[in-house]
Amino acid sequence: MAERRMFAKTIIDSDAFLDMPVTARLLYYDLAMRADDDGFVNSPKKIMRMVGASQDDLTILAMKKFIITFESGVVVIKHWKIHNYIRKDTYKETAYKDEKARLAFDENNSYTLQGNVLETPEITDVLIDSRRAVDEPSTQDRLGKDSIGYIKEKDKKEKKTAKRFTPPTVDEVKAYCQERKNSVDPNQFVDFYTSKGWKVGKESMKDWKAAVRTWETRDKKTYTKPQKNLLNNRSYNFNDLEKRLTGR
């Protein structure tokens, strides 16, 4: 029977992990579920497409130091040894020995590239102090395929309940306009978009501050627009006008 994959709460409940987009977190779970016994994955982009994630999600995982990437395209789960233990009688070494040879373990038992300065820890302050090797007992939660299905449903619900747009008050718009030092009228701004149901065209507004900046740009263009020379539209007897002005 294949080993069940586990996820340490110290990792997946950390602020660094939960601050990532839902799609990046889901991609991390799926990468870990498909990793070999040393935490290596040879098809991260294929998995990315399977779960509906993007290249940005893969990049975020690398930047946040949840995975380590190699030039070969292979990735490894950085905190693999914290998440999992593998029974000695079932352990099978990774086929990516060249990549594995470039790794070492830091003081938290996380993978790090040899020869590099230790990465700035994103979540190491909350990592467990004990180190676990092959066949050592674990107190971490196990997550099988059924659990991953639950995680996907949970993440979908989180995405649906994402923070919705809240119309600003006149005071909030006034404060932002003062900060921007523009001439936008807060009352006029709020009244205008309230009458439109806070929509920009046919789409619901997502960022009222961006709308303020648009008004600001519009006002600047209005103030700097060249005015027509009204004299060009009239006929004058300049000799007669001069006499009237000078009294001669």
Secondary structure, DSSP 8 states (H G I E B T S, - for coil): -----EE-HHHHTSHHHHTS-HHHHHHHHHHHHT--TTSEES-HHHHHHHTT--HHHHHHHHHTTSEEE-TTS-EEETTHHHH----TTT----S-HHHHHTEEE-TTS-EEETTS-----SSGGGS-SS---TT----SEE--HHHHHHHHHHHHHHHHT--------HHHHHHHHHHHT----HHHHHHHHHHTTSEETTEE-S-HHHHHHHHHHHHHHHHHS----GGGGS---HHHHHHHHHT-
